[in-house]
Amino acid sequence: MADPAAPPRGYPGRLIVFEGLDGSGKSTQARLLGKWLAARGFRVFYTEWNSSDLVSDTIRRGKKRGLLTPTTFSLLHATDFADRFERQILPPLRAGYVVVCDRYSFTAFARDSARGCAPTWVRNLYQFAPRPDRTYYFRVPVAVTFRRKQVSRTKISYYEAGMDLGLADNVEDSYKLFQARLKREYDRMADTDGFTVIDARGTVEEIQQQLREDLRPVLDGFPTGERLQHEG
C-alpha cells in the first residue's frame, strides 16, 4: 500500500531495504545480494542501522549506563537515521546507485511502538524518508531466532531482550516476549506498508535466489539491467 505522505523520489537510484527480527538472516542476505549486484556491474552502496558517527557513541554510552527511556531511545535513533540518510543514503541514490539498507525507518516503527511510543508520533519523525523500491521482511518465528542465538552463542543484549521494559526477570524470557511484540508490529506493517515477505526458514541459497528473481523488475532500466534478464 502506497504511503501518500511519502516524499517524491527525485533520484535515479534504487532503494532496497531489509527488515526483520534479530537472527532472521536478513543481514547475511543483504550482504550477499549487494555482492551479487556489484559483480554484475551495478554500483552498490551498503548501509546498516545505527551507524552514524554523529550519535552512535551517545547511543552506546546511554545503553551501557541504562539511561535510555523509550522516548529518548526513539529520538536518538531518529537523529542517527536522519544523519545516515543525508550523508550515506541520499547521495548514492542521487548518483544512481542501488542502495542496500540493513534496516530502515521500519525498524524504528516496530521497536518504538513495542516500547510504548505512539506510532503516529514515531512515523512523523521519519516523514522525510522516501518509500523504498523494495522492503523485504524476513518473517521467522521467535523460537527460531532464539535457537539461532543459542547455536551461534551470540550474547543477547539488554535492549535486544527488552529488559528495560520489565517484561521478565531473566534475559531469555524477556527476549522471547519482546521479540514477539516486534514480530506483531512487523506482521502488521507487512500489509499496511507493502512488504515483500520472505520465509526466513529457507536455506541461504533458496532465499538468495528468491531475492534475485524478485528484483529483476525493480532494476529494469539500469544500464546493466538487461544482463539480469539473461543471468541467474
Secondary structure, 3 states (H helix, E strand, C coil): CCCCCCCCCCCCCEEEEEEECCCCCHHHHHHHHHHHHHHCCCCEEEEECCCCCCCHHHHHHHHHHCCCCHHHHHHHHHHHHHHHHHHHHHHHHHCCCEEEEECCHHHHHHHHHHCCCCHHHHHHHCCCCCCCCEEEEEECCHHHHHHHHHHHCCCCCCCCCCHHHCCCCCHHHHHHHHHHHHHHHHHHHHHHCCCEEEECCCCHHHHHHHHHHHHCCCCCCCCCHHHHCCCC
